[in-house]
Structures are given as structure tokens and as C-alpha cells.
């Protein structure tokens, strides 16, 4: 199945259409007459489509059917050009946007006949009605996908009078990040609010709001009021951006005074293929760009060089000096660990982590939790047990560990969620609550899959049992409905436990779920195309460890197949006993395997009962097996 779009040039003897019906009439007239010569823009369009999304050898993954070979060898004289777009996967929107932009840039209109939308060459979009499935931000989406921030900025300004939520959100992100002008978090947050999208529905809006320091919240409210009443939105934004360096102090996330171009930075960035625009913005004082540039140096292939390490620390220092929380977290971790022979500075490193955690930076929260854990808990040599130190300082550290991780988990940090489950299991800073630990791990199976894959032994240790499965799943569902409430829910639960009155961190041995932490995550400040999104959350969950239920499920299905094959040759005495044995095996397999899935007890009981029946048993077993293969919970 394909999606057909039609491109054609504006006839010189006709007016520009102003409605979809006028555009359709114009297109009909164009199809009815042949041109004097092949239209060269059709060939140019086909080549542009092929350049961005090349055809595959077998054609199975082609984005377009553009007929480039025919246009190059024997073009016709048609005055309109049909292109088929294949909606194979999530890249369909990218291909659609690219086609519209390339056609419009060549002076071609595009008709989307399926949805009744016309994309005119000068950028205007015609629709049949208010509910038409039109993409008013094709050019903006395309620019963001290509990371062409200059084009994205220009498109946001062009679309500003329409006050489209998506355009305002992208513009807000660029203003906060200081992409094409000095960073102005208060103005960016006001633009995000102007779009009308609730922060609970769009993480990018939430990110913009979170970047506004408390001292500038009143300024944000004033700017929002001004934007709502502005007759010329672009003019107001331009005026306010010119005030950004003076109104946004060092503690507000704004741009610091520009630094002189650094030859060492420029040379190292060029060698690593870093975009020149990023270096320019970093030297211009953008704390986001400075931190991102430091990350480029930190993540250089191999182990890098001492010179790159010095440059990374230099740019982290400049960004952290402007109170940019991610830079504070990274620099604090560097100073505490002595990363790549950087001199250790425990006091300053801890202060930086505390500052980042105070701003609810997820890396700051996770790094600080790990540091406090390492300082207050010891793994007994040669044993799978931990010893929680009993001095007052260690006990204070242990009490803070789960609280920091709860805050990180509430901010949807995969790392925070996984290690919270582990620390709850190890009773670090909390009373024993296996149900809570397993419930958090159930969430981590899908929301922190990367960490689960790296720790299969931990998953096996914290697997649910028939005795606690119902309670674990119920709590997991409650926590998963709103992660922001996770700290309050768990703290209230722990306060109600009988052992909560006792000392939370006794110096006794405790079973350890895991003693080694993976390398710290290195989240960039979010980009407009993927704001604050963590890929771990979309990684499939690891499969549970093999157990007797899997074997029983397989044997049950195989038994049903063999039973059906030889049913006519079975005697009356063996017919029912064999069916009963196969049914019982299959029912056990279904019951045991569905314990690994997030299904209620009533549903599991019903499916297990159906599995006793020969025909239904095979279908139920196949359905459960399919769910497990897909990794759904």
C-alpha cells in the first residue's frame, strides 16, 4: 500500500489557488494538457528524494516510488508528477516532510488527495476543514530532523502569527538553549506556555519550565502576559532577546559573556567532527552549548587524550559557573572520581553534586546517590553480602540514598528507577520491603531495560513468587500510573511498616542484589527533535529466566499437536487420559508463564482453565507464547 502525492508547478496564466477546490481544479487542468517539453523540476525532485532516502536493492525498504530511472532515460511531457510514499515505519513522517520541503523549494505545489490538503510552493497550507489531517509544520519538522537550527529558527518566526503549538514549543526550546540568540529561559518557558500544551503531555514543555530559576518566575509570568497580548509576536521576542544577557544572571541559566576563540578548542572540535555552530555558541557563552561541547570531548573515541580531558573540564567549568545543572553533575563526578587523571577534589565535587541535585538534575541525583552509597556501604570480600557501616555519618548517607533515587525515578530516570529497586532490596536506608523492591523492578523491566539486561542475576533474584505476585503487580501498577507520586507512595508505605521504628541502617550483613554500578549516563541537554527523551525507555524488556513453566507450555502445545495428528488411531481407553495429561501440562505452563506477565489472578485462572481443553488449550498456549516472545508485560 502506498500514499500518493502529486506535485505540479503554478501555471503562469492562472492565479494562485486560495482553496483546496481551486487547487484541485487547477491540477485537473494541468493533467488535461501536455507540456511543450519535460518539466526539469520533476527530475530534480526525484534526485533530491533519492539522495536523502536511497532505494534499496530489493525494493523492500524503499521510501518512495519516484520513477527516477524513467525520468532520467525517457521523461514524458506531463505537467504534473505523482510520487508514491510507502508508510512502512516511523520514518514515514520524515519522508513526507522531506518531499513537501523539496517540492516547495523547487516552486512546486503538492496535493495530498487522501487528506484533502494542498501544500503551496510559498509555504501556505490549504485544507478542506478545521479537522483536516494537515501538517502545518512540515518545513519546521524537516529542519529539526536535519538539525538545521538556522532554518528551524526562521520557520518558527514565519509561523509565529499562527501561534501553532508545535512551532511555539520548538521555538521555546531554541530560546532556552540559546541556539540562535543568547539563552533566555524565562522567555522560552513563556513561549512554551503560550502554545497551550500541558507540561504533563509534552516533556519538552516541562523541560523549558524546569529551566527557569525561581528568581525569574515573576519575569516569566510577565512575559507570558505580554506574549498573549502582543500584536506582533516576533517583534516582542526580538526585543526581549536583546535584554537576555543583562536580565539572566549567572544563576539563571543565561549566556555568560563571550569568550575569545580558543585555537585548541577549534582544532580538537574539527578533529572530532563537532559542528562549528556548537563551538560558536559555546564561545558565545551558552551554558547548554558549553556543556554539550564538553561532552563531545569526554565521549571521544577510545580513551581520548590528556589534552581532550583538559578541554572537557574547561568547558564544564564554564558551564557549571552559570549554574547549569548537568555541567555541575558531570564536573562533580569528574572531580570525585579523578576521571582521566584529573586532580581529585572531594569537597568541591560533592558540593557540585549537591547543587545539581538541588535543581532536580537526574544525573546529579544519581551520581550523588552512588557516591553516598559507596561511602557508607561495603561489599564483604569473597561474599555476596554487604555491610552497612554504623557510624552516624554513614547512617545519614544511607538514609539519603533511596530518597535521592526516588526523586530521580519520579523524573523518569531509567538509572534511578533500576538502582532504587536494588537499594530497596538491599534495605539501604529503608526497612525491609521486598514487595516494594520487586514492584519498582517490575517498572524497571520496561522503563530501564538497558540496566536490566546488564544485570540478569539481579532480575532473577528479584523475580516475583506465587506468594507475592499479586501484591507486587498491584503496587507496580499504582506506582506506574504517576511516577511523580512514587516518593510519597513509597515513603508512606515504609512509614507504616512495623520495622520502620527501628534503626533504618543497622551494621548487619544483608543480601546484596548487585555490587557494581554501570558507567554513569551522559544525558545531553535535550534537543528539539527528542527533548529529554531517554532511549532506554523504548528498549524492549529482557526476557525472564527460563523455568519449568516454559517447558510445560512447550510440551503442552506439542502434545496437543500430536494428539490432533493421531486422534483417529487412538483407542477409546487412551483418548481421554492422554487429553487430560496434555491439558494439565499445558494449564500449568500457562499459569506459570503468565506469572511473568502483568496479568491479574482472575485472568490467569481463566486462561489456565481454558488450557485444559484440547482445542482451546493450543490457542491459549500460542497466545501466551506470543506475548512472551514480544516481551509484553
C-alpha positions as CSV (number, residue, x, y, z in Angstrom):
1,X,0.0,0.0,0.0
2,X,1.3,3.4,-0.9
3,X,0.4,7.1,-0.2
4,X,0.2,9.2,-3.4
5,X,1.2,12.8,-3.5
6,X,1.1,15.0,-6.7
7,X,3.4,17.8,-7.5
8,X,2.9,20.5,-10.2
9,X,4.2,24.0,-11.0
10,X,1.9,27.0,-10.7
11,X,0.6,27.8,-14.3
12,X,1.7,31.3,-15.4
13,X,-1.7,32.0,-16.8
14,X,-3.7,31.2,-13.7
15,X,-4.0,32.9,-10.2
16,X,-2.6,31.2,-7.1
17,X,-5.3,29.0,-5.6
18,X,-6.8,30.0,-2.3
19,X,-8.9,26.9,-1.5
20,X,-8.4,23.2,-1.9
21,X,-11.2,23.1,-4.6
22,X,-9.4,25.8,-6.6
23,X,-6.2,23.9,-6.4
24,X,-7.9,20.7,-7.5
25,X,-9.4,22.5,-10.5
26,X,-6.0,23.8,-11.4
27,X,-4.5,20.4,-11.1
28,X,-7.2,18.8,-13.2
29,X,-6.5,21.4,-15.9
30,X,-2.8,20.7,-15.7
31,X,-3.3,17.0,-16.1
32,X,-5.5,17.6,-19.2
33,X,-2.8,19.3,-21.2
34,X,0.7,18.1,-22.1
35,X,3.7,20.4,-21.8
36,X,5.9,21.5,-24.6
37,X,8.9,19.7,-23.0
38,X,9.6,17.6,-20.0
39,X,9.5,19.5,-16.7
40,X,13.1,19.6,-15.4
41,X,11.9,20.2,-11.8
42,X,10.3,16.8,-11.6
43,X,13.7,15.2,-12.3
44,X,15.4,17.5,-9.7
45,X,12.7,16.5,-7.1
46,X,13.2,12.8,-7.8
47,X,17.0,13.2,-7.4
48,X,16.5,15.1,-4.1
49,X,14.3,12.3,-2.7
50,X,16.7,9.6,-3.8
51,X,19.7,11.5,-2.2
52,X,18.0,11.6,1.2
53,X,16.3,8.2,1.1
54,X,18.1,5.9,-1.4
55,X,16.3,3.0,-2.9
56,X,17.3,-0.5,-1.5
57,X,18.5,-3.3,-3.8
58,X,15.4,-5.4,-3.3
59,X,12.9,-2.5,-3.0
60,X,11.5,-3.8,0.2
61,X,12.5,-0.8,2.3
62,X,12.1,2.0,-0.3
63,X,10.7,5.2,1.0
64,X,9.4,6.4,-2.4
65,X,8.4,5.2,-5.8
66,X,9.6,8.3,-7.7
67,X,10.5,6.8,-11.1
68,X,13.9,8.4,-11.2
69,X,15.2,5.9,-13.8
70,X,12.3,6.8,-16.2
71,X,12.8,10.5,-15.7
72,X,16.5,10.2,-16.5
73,X,16.1,7.9,-19.5
74,X,12.8,8.8,-21.2
75,X,10.8,11.5,-19.4
76,X,7.3,12.3,-20.6
77,X,5.8,15.8,-21.0
78,X,3.2,15.6,-18.2
79,X,2.7,18.8,-16.3
80,X,2.1,17.0,-13.0
81,X,4.1,14.3,-11.2
82,X,2.8,11.5,-9.0
83,X,5.1,10.2,-6.2
84,X,4.2,7.2,-4.1
85,X,5.3,7.3,-0.5
86,X,5.3,4.0,1.4
87,X,4.1,4.1,5.0
88,X,6.4,1.3,6.2
89,X,7.5,2.5,9.6
90,X,8.1,5.5,11.9
91,X,10.2,7.2,9.2
92,X,7.1,7.9,7.1
93,X,6.7,11.4,8.6
94,X,10.4,12.2,7.8
95,X,9.9,11.1,4.2
96,X,6.6,13.0,3.9
97,X,8.2,16.3,5.3
98,X,11.2,15.9,3.1
99,X,9.1,15.6,-0.1
100,X,7.0,18.6,0.8
101,X,10.0,20.8,1.5
102,X,12.0,19.8,-1.6
103,X,9.0,20.2,-3.8
104,X,8.1,23.7,-2.4
105,X,11.8,24.7,-2.7
106,X,11.6,23.9,-6.4
107,X,8.4,26.0,-6.8
108,X,6.1,23.1,-6.9
109,X,2.7,22.7,-5.2
110,X,1.9,19.4,-3.6
111,X,-1.6,17.8,-3.4
112,X,-2.3,15.3,-0.7
113,X,-5.5,13.9,-2.2
114,X,-6.1,11.4,0.5
115,X,-6.5,14.0,3.2
116,X,-7.7,16.9,1.1
117,X,-4.6,19.1,1.8
118,X,-2.6,21.3,-0.6
119,X,0.9,22.5,0.3
120,X,1.5,25.6,-1.9
121,X,5.0,26.4,-3.1
122,X,5.3,29.6,-1.0
123,X,4.6,27.7,2.2
124,X,0.8,28.2,2.7
125,X,-1.3,25.1,3.5
126,X,-4.8,24.8,2.2
127,X,-7.3,22.5,4.0
128,X,-10.9,21.4,3.4
129,X,-11.9,22.0,7.0
130,X,-10.6,22.5,10.6
131,X,-10.3,18.8,11.2
132,X,-8.2,18.1,8.2
133,X,-5.1,15.9,8.7
134,X,-2.7,18.6,7.6
135,X,0.9,19.1,8.7
136,X,1.4,22.8,9.1
137,X,4.9,22.4,10.4
138,X,6.4,20.2,7.6
139,X,9.3,22.6,6.9
140,X,10.0,23.1,10.6
141,X,9.9,19.4,11.4
142,X,12.2,18.7,8.5
143,X,14.7,21.4,9.7
144,X,14.7,19.9,13.2
145,X,15.3,16.4,11.9
146,X,18.3,17.6,9.9
147,X,19.4,19.7,12.9
148,X,19.4,22.8,10.7
149,X,18.8,25.2,13.5
150,X,19.0,28.3,11.4
151,X,16.3,27.1,9.1
152,X,14.2,25.9,12.1
153,X,14.5,29.4,13.7
154,X,13.4,31.1,10.6
155,X,10.4,28.8,10.2
156,X,9.4,29.4,13.8
157,X,9.4,33.1,13.1
158,X,7.4,32.6,9.9
159,X,4.8,30.5,11.7
160,X,4.6,32.8,14.8
161,X,1.5,34.7,13.7
162,X,-0.4,31.4,13.5
163,X,0.6,30.5,17.1
164,X,0.8,26.8,16.3
165,X,1.6,24.8,19.5
166,X,4.4,22.7,17.9
167,X,6.1,25.7,16.4
168,X,6.0,27.6,19.7
169,X,7.3,24.6,21.6
170,X,10.3,24.2,19.2
171,X,10.9,28.0,19.3
172,X,10.8,27.8,23.1
173,X,13.4,25.1,23.2
174,X,15.7,27.0,21.0
175,X,15.3,30.2,23.0
176,X,16.1,28.3,26.3
177,X,19.1,26.5,24.7
178,X,20.4,29.7,23.2
179,X,20.7,28.3,19.7
180,X,20.3,31.4,17.6
181,X,20.4,34.1,20.3
182,X,21.5,34.4,23.9
183,X,19.8,31.9,26.1
184,X,16.7,33.3,27.8
185,X,14.9,30.6,29.9
186,X,12.1,32.8,31.2
187,X,11.2,33.9,27.6
188,X,11.5,30.3,26.4
189,X,9.2,29.0,29.1
190,X,6.7,31.7,28.4
191,X,6.7,30.7,24.7
192,X,6.1,27.1,25.7
193,X,3.2,28.1,27.8
194,X,1.8,30.2,25.0
195,X,1.5,27.1,22.9
196,X,-1.1,25.8,25.4
197,X,0.3,22.3,25.6
198,X,0.2,20.9,29.2
199,X,3.7,20.0,30.6
200,X,2.3,16.6,31.6
201,X,1.6,15.8,28.0
202,X,4.9,17.1,26.5
203,X,8.2,16.6,28.2
204,X,9.7,19.4,26.1
205,X,7.4,21.9,27.7
206,X,8.2,20.6,31.1
207,X,11.9,20.9,30.4
208,X,11.5,24.5,29.4
209,X,9.6,25.3,32.6
210,X,12.1,23.5,34.8
211,X,15.0,25.6,33.4
212,X,13.6,28.8,34.8
213,X,15.3,29.7,38.1
214,X,13.0,30.7,41.0
215,X,14.2,34.3,40.9
216,X,12.9,34.7,37.3
217,X,9.4,33.1,37.7
218,X,7.8,36.5,38.0
219,X,9.6,37.6,34.8
220,X,8.3,34.5,33.1
221,X,4.7,35.4,34.1
222,X,5.1,39.0,32.9
223,X,6.5,37.7,29.5
224,X,3.6,35.2,29.1
225,X,1.1,38.0,29.6
226,X,2.9,40.2,27.1
227,X,3.1,37.4,24.5
228,X,-0.6,36.7,24.8
229,X,-1.5,40.3,24.2
230,X,1.2,41.0,21.6
231,X,0.0,42.1,18.1
232,X,3.5,41.3,16.7
233,X,4.9,38.2,18.4
234,X,8.2,38.2,16.5
235,X,8.9,41.8,17.4
236,X,8.3,41.3,21.1
237,X,10.5,38.2,21.1
238,X,13.3,40.0,19.3
239,X,13.2,42.9,21.8
240,X,13.2,40.6,24.8
241,X,16.1,38.5,23.4
242,X,18.3,41.6,23.3
243,X,17.8,42.0,27.0
244,X,18.7,38.4,27.8
245,X,22.4,38.8,28.8
246,X,21.5,41.5,31.4
247,X,18.3,40.0,32.7
248,X,19.7,36.5,33.0
249,X,22.4,36.4,35.6
250,X,25.0,33.7,36.3
251,X,22.5,31.7,38.3
252,X,19.7,31.8,35.8
253,X,21.0,29.6,33.0
254,X,21.6,32.5,30.7
255,X,24.5,33.2,28.5
256,X,27.7,34.4,30.1
257,X,29.9,37.0,28.3
258,X,31.5,35.6,25.2
259,X,35.0,34.1,25.5
260,X,37.7,34.7,23.0
261,X,38.0,32.0,20.3
262,X,40.2,29.2,21.5
263,X,42.5,27.6,18.9
264,X,42.9,24.4,20.9
265,X,39.1,24.0,21.2
266,X,38.6,24.8,17.5
267,X,41.3,22.3,16.4
268,X,40.0,19.5,18.7
269,X,36.4,20.1,17.7
270,X,37.3,19.9,14.0
271,X,39.2,16.7,14.5
272,X,36.2,15.1,16.2
273,X,33.7,16.4,13.6
274,X,31.9,18.7,16.0
275,X,29.6,21.2,14.4
276,X,31.2,24.6,14.1
277,X,27.9,26.2,15.2
278,X,28.2,24.4,18.6
279,X,31.7,25.8,19.2
280,X,30.5,29.3,18.2
281,X,27.6,29.1,20.6
282,X,29.8,27.7,23.4
283,X,32.3,30.6,22.9
284,X,29.3,32.9,22.8
285,X,28.5,32.0,26.4
286,X,25.6,29.5,26.1
287,X,25.9,27.1,29.1
288,X,24.0,24.4,27.2
289,X,26.4,24.6,24.3
290,X,29.4,24.7,26.6
291,X,28.2,21.5,28.4
292,X,27.4,19.8,25.2
293,X,30.9,20.6,23.8
294,X,32.5,19.2,26.9
295,X,30.5,16.0,26.4
296,X,31.8,15.8,22.9
297,X,35.4,15.9,24.3
298,X,34.6,13.4,27.1
299,X,33.0,10.9,24.7
300,X,35.8,11.0,22.1
301,X,36.5,7.6,20.6
302,X,38.9,5.4,22.7
303,X,40.2,6.9,25.9
304,X,40.9,10.3,24.4
305,X,44.0,12.3,25.3
306,X,45.1,14.4,28.2
307,X,44.5,17.5,26.1
308,X,40.9,16.5,25.4
309,X,40.3,15.8,29.1
310,X,41.6,19.3,29.9
311,X,39.3,20.8,27.3
312,X,36.3,18.9,28.6
313,X,37.0,20.1,32.2
314,X,37.5,23.7,30.9
315,X,34.1,23.8,29.2
316,X,32.4,22.0,32.1
317,X,33.8,24.7,34.4
318,X,32.4,27.5,32.3
319,X,29.0,25.9,32.0
320,X,28.8,25.0,35.7
321,X,29.8,28.5,36.6
322,X,26.5,29.6,35.1
323,X,24.6,27.2,37.3
324,X,23.9,24.7,34.5
325,X,22.8,21.6,36.5
326,X,24.0,18.9,34.0
327,X,27.5,20.5,33.9
328,X,27.6,20.7,37.7
329,X,26.7,17.0,37.9
330,X,29.3,15.9,35.3
331,X,32.0,18.1,36.8
332,X,31.3,16.9,40.3
333,X,31.5,13.3,39.2
334,X,34.8,14.0,37.4
335,X,36.3,15.6,40.5
336,X,35.2,12.8,42.8
337,X,36.5,10.0,40.6
338,X,39.6,11.7,39.3
339,X,38.4,10.9,35.8
340,X,41.4,10.6,33.4
341,X,43.9,11.8,35.9
342,X,42.0,15.0,36.7
343,X,43.1,16.0,40.3
344,X,40.6,14.7,42.8
345,X,38.8,17.4,44.8
346,X,36.3,15.6,47.1
347,X,34.9,18.7,48.8
348,X,34.2,20.7,45.6
349,X,33.0,17.6,43.7
350,X,30.5,16.9,46.5
351,X,29.3,20.5,46.5
352,X,28.7,20.4,42.8
353,X,26.7,17.2,43.0
354,X,24.6,18.7,45.8
355,X,24.0,21.8,43.7
356,X,22.9,19.7,40.7
357,X,20.7,17.5,42.9
358,X,19.1,20.6,44.4
359,X,17.9,21.5,40.9
360,X,16.5,18.0,40.4
361,X,19.0,17.1,37.7
362,X,18.7,13.4,37.2
363,X,22.4,12.8,36.8
364,X,23.2,14.9,39.9
365,X,20.7,12.8,41.9
366,X,22.0,9.5,40.6
367,X,25.7,10.4,41.0
368,X,25.2,11.7,44.5
369,X,23.2,8.6,45.5
370,X,26.0,6.4,44.2
371,X,28.7,8.4,46.0
372,X,26.8,8.3,49.3
373,X,26.3,4.5,48.9
374,X,30.0,3.9,48.2
375,X,31.0,5.9,51.2
376,X,28.6,4.1,53.6
377,X,28.3,0.5,52.4
378,X,31.0,-2.1,52.0
379,X,30.9,-5.4,50.0
380,X,32.4,-8.1,52.1
381,X,35.4,-9.7,50.3
382,X,34.5,-13.0,48.7
383,X,30.9,-12.9,49.8
384,X,27.6,-11.8,48.3
385,X,26.7,-9.7,51.3
386,X,27.1,-6.1,52.1
387,X,27.9,-4.4,55.4
388,X,26.2,-1.2,56.2
389,X,28.5,1.0,58.3
390,X,27.0,2.1,61.6
391,X,28.8,5.4,62.3
392,X,26.4,8.5,62.3
393,X,27.7,9.9,59.0
394,X,27.3,6.6,57.2
395,X,23.8,6.2,58.5
396,X,22.9,9.7,57.3
397,X,24.3,8.8,53.9
398,X,22.3,5.6,53.8
399,X,19.1,7.3,54.6
400,X,19.6,9.8,51.8
401,X,20.4,7.2,49.1
402,X,16.8,5.9,48.5
403,X,15.4,9.4,48.8
404,X,17.7,10.7,46.0
405,X,16.9,7.7,43.8
406,X,13.1,8.2,44.4
407,X,13.4,11.7,43.1
408,X,15.4,10.6,40.1
409,X,12.8,7.8,39.4
410,X,10.0,10.4,39.7
411,X,11.7,12.3,37.0
412,X,11.6,9.2,34.8
413,X,15.3,8.4,35.1
414,X,15.9,4.7,34.0
415,X,19.1,4.5,36.0
416,X,17.4,6.0,39.1
417,X,14.5,3.5,38.8
418,X,16.7,0.4,38.5
419,X,19.0,1.3,41.3
420,X,16.1,2.3,43.5
421,X,14.8,-1.2,43.2
422,X,18.2,-2.7,44.1
423,X,18.8,-0.4,47.1
424,X,15.3,-1.2,48.4
425,X,16.0,-4.9,48.1
426,X,19.3,-4.4,50.0
427,X,17.5,-2.4,52.7
428,X,19.8,0.6,52.3
429,X,18.2,3.5,54.1
430,X,14.8,1.8,54.3
431,X,13.1,-1.0,56.3
432,X,12.8,-4.4,54.6
433,X,10.0,-4.3,51.9
434,X,10.5,-7.0,49.3
435,X,7.2,-6.2,47.7
436,X,8.2,-2.5,47.1
437,X,11.6,-3.5,45.7
438,X,10.1,-6.1,43.3
439,X,7.3,-3.6,42.3
440,X,9.9,-1.0,41.3
441,X,11.9,-3.6,39.5
442,X,8.8,-4.5,37.5
443,X,8.7,-0.9,36.3
444,X,12.4,-1.1,35.6
445,X,11.9,-4.1,33.3
446,X,10.3,-1.9,30.7
447,X,11.4,1.6,31.6
448,X,15.1,0.8,32.4
449,X,15.6,-2.2,30.1
450,X,19.2,-1.5,29.4
451,X,20.2,-1.8,33.1
452,X,18.1,-4.9,33.4
453,X,19.9,-6.6,30.5
454,X,23.2,-5.7,32.1
455,X,22.2,-7.3,35.4
456,X,20.4,-10.6,34.7
457,X,21.3,-12.1,38.1
458,X,19.6,-9.2,39.8
459,X,16.4,-9.7,37.8
460,X,16.4,-13.4,38.7
461,X,17.0,-12.6,42.4
462,X,14.1,-10.1,42.4
463,X,11.6,-12.2,40.5
464,X,8.1,-12.4,41.8
465,X,6.8,-15.6,43.5
466,X,3.3,-17.0,43.6
467,X,3.0,-15.7,47.2
468,X,3.8,-12.1,46.4
469,X,3.0,-11.8,42.7
470,X,-0.5,-10.2,43.3
471,X,0.8,-7.6,45.8
472,X,3.8,-6.8,43.6
473,X,1.8,-6.2,40.5
474,X,-0.8,-4.1,42.3
475,X,1.9,-1.8,43.7
476,X,3.7,-1.7,40.4
477,X,0.6,-0.5,38.6
478,X,-0.1,2.1,41.3
479,X,3.5,3.5,41.0
480,X,3.4,3.3,37.2
481,X,0.3,5.4,36.9
482,X,2.1,8.5,38.1
483,X,5.8,8.3,38.8
484,X,5.7,11.8,40.3
485,X,3.9,10.3,43.2
486,X,6.4,7.5,43.7
487,X,8.4,9.1,46.5
488,X,5.3,9.9,48.5
489,X,3.8,6.5,48.0
490,X,6.9,4.6,49.0
491,X,7.7,6.8,52.0
492,X,4.1,6.5,53.3
493,X,4.3,2.7,52.8
494,X,7.7,2.4,54.6
495,X,6.4,4.7,57.5
496,X,3.6,2.2,58.1
497,X,5.8,-0.9,58.3
498,X,6.4,-2.3,61.8
499,X,10.2,-2.3,61.5
500,X,10.3,1.4,60.5
501,X,10.6,2.4,64.1
502,X,13.9,0.5,64.4
503,X,17.1,1.8,63.1
504,X,17.0,2.1,59.3
505,X,20.7,1.3,58.7
506,X,22.0,-1.3,61.2
507,X,25.5,-2.6,60.7
508,X,24.5,-6.1,59.7
509,X,25.0,-8.2,56.7
510,X,22.3,-8.0,54.1
511,X,21.7,-10.0,50.9
512,X,23.1,-7.9,48.0
513,X,21.3,-7.6,44.7
514,X,24.2,-6.1,43.0
515,X,27.5,-4.5,44.0
516,X,28.7,-2.9,40.8
517,X,27.2,0.1,39.0
518,X,27.4,0.6,35.3
519,X,29.1,3.7,33.9
520,X,27.2,6.9,34.6
521,X,24.7,8.0,32.0
522,X,25.6,11.1,30.0
523,X,22.4,12.9,29.1
524,X,22.7,15.9,26.9
525,X,20.6,18.9,27.3
526,X,17.5,17.9,25.2
527,X,17.4,18.6,21.5
528,X,14.2,19.9,19.9
529,X,13.7,16.6,18.0
530,X,14.0,14.4,21.1
531,X,13.5,16.6,24.1
532,X,14.7,15.0,27.3
533,X,13.8,11.6,25.9
534,X,15.8,8.5,27.2
535,X,16.2,5.7,24.6
536,X,16.3,3.2,27.5
537,X,12.6,3.7,28.0
538,X,11.9,2.3,24.5
539,X,14.2,-0.6,24.7
540,X,12.4,-4.0,24.9
541,X,12.5,-5.5,28.3
542,X,14.8,-8.5,28.9
543,X,13.1,-11.9,28.8
544,X,12.6,-13.6,32.2
545,X,14.9,-16.5,33.1
546,X,13.8,-19.9,31.7
547,X,11.8,-22.0,34.2
548,X,9.6,-25.1,34.3
549,X,6.6,-23.2,33.0
550,X,8.3,-22.5,29.7
551,X,9.0,-26.3,29.3
552,X,5.4,-27.2,30.3
553,X,4.0,-24.6,27.9
554,X,6.1,-26.0,25.0
555,X,5.3,-29.6,25.9
556,X,1.6,-28.9,26.2
557,X,1.4,-27.3,22.8
558,X,3.4,-30.1,21.2
559,X,1.2,-32.6,23.0
560,X,-1.9,-31.1,21.5
561,X,-0.4,-31.1,18.0
562,X,0.5,-34.8,18.3
563,X,-2.9,-35.6,19.9
564,X,-4.7,-34.0,16.9
565,X,-2.5,-35.8,14.4
566,X,-3.1,-39.2,15.9
567,X,-6.7,-38.8,17.2
568,X,-8.2,-41.2,14.7
569,X,-5.8,-44.0,15.7
570,X,-6.3,-43.7,19.5
571,X,-8.5,-46.2,21.2
572,X,-11.4,-45.2,23.4
573,X,-9.4,-46.1,26.5
574,X,-6.5,-43.9,25.8
575,X,-8.4,-40.9,24.2
576,X,-9.4,-39.1,27.4
577,X,-6.4,-39.9,29.6
578,X,-4.0,-38.5,27.0
579,X,-6.1,-35.4,26.5
580,X,-6.2,-34.9,30.3
581,X,-2.5,-35.3,30.8
582,X,-1.7,-32.9,27.9
583,X,-4.3,-30.4,29.2
584,X,-2.9,-30.4,32.8
585,X,0.7,-29.9,31.5
586,X,-0.5,-27.0,29.3
587,X,-2.5,-25.5,32.1
588,X,0.5,-25.5,34.4
589,X,2.6,-23.9,31.7
590,X,0.0,-21.1,31.1
591,X,-0.4,-20.5,34.8
592,X,3.4,-20.3,35.5
593,X,4.3,-18.3,32.4
594,X,1.6,-15.7,32.9
595,X,3.1,-15.0,36.3
596,X,5.9,-13.3,34.3
597,X,3.4,-11.0,32.7
598,X,1.5,-8.2,34.3
599,X,-1.9,-10.1,34.3
600,X,-4.3,-10.4,37.2
601,X,-5.1,-13.6,39.0
602,X,-8.6,-13.9,37.6
603,X,-7.3,-13.7,34.0
604,X,-4.6,-16.2,34.7
605,X,-7.1,-18.7,36.3
606,X,-9.5,-18.4,33.3
607,X,-6.7,-18.9,30.8
608,X,-5.4,-21.9,32.7
609,X,-8.8,-23.5,32.8
610,X,-9.2,-23.0,29.1
611,X,-5.8,-24.6,28.6
612,X,-7.3,-27.9,29.9
613,X,-9.4,-28.1,26.7
614,X,-7.7,-29.7,23.7
615,X,-8.5,-27.1,21.0
616,X,-8.7,-24.0,23.3
617,X,-5.5,-25.2,25.1
618,X,-3.4,-25.0,22.0
619,X,-4.8,-21.5,21.1
620,X,-4.2,-20.2,24.7
621,X,-0.7,-21.6,24.8
622,X,0.1,-20.0,21.4
623,X,-1.3,-16.6,22.7
624,X,0.8,-16.7,25.9
625,X,3.9,-17.7,24.0
626,X,3.4,-14.9,21.5
627,X,3.1,-12.4,24.4
628,X,6.3,-13.7,26.0
629,X,8.2,-13.5,22.7
630,X,7.1,-9.9,22.2
631,X,8.2,-9.2,25.7
632,X,4.9,-7.5,26.7
633,X,4.0,-7.1,30.4
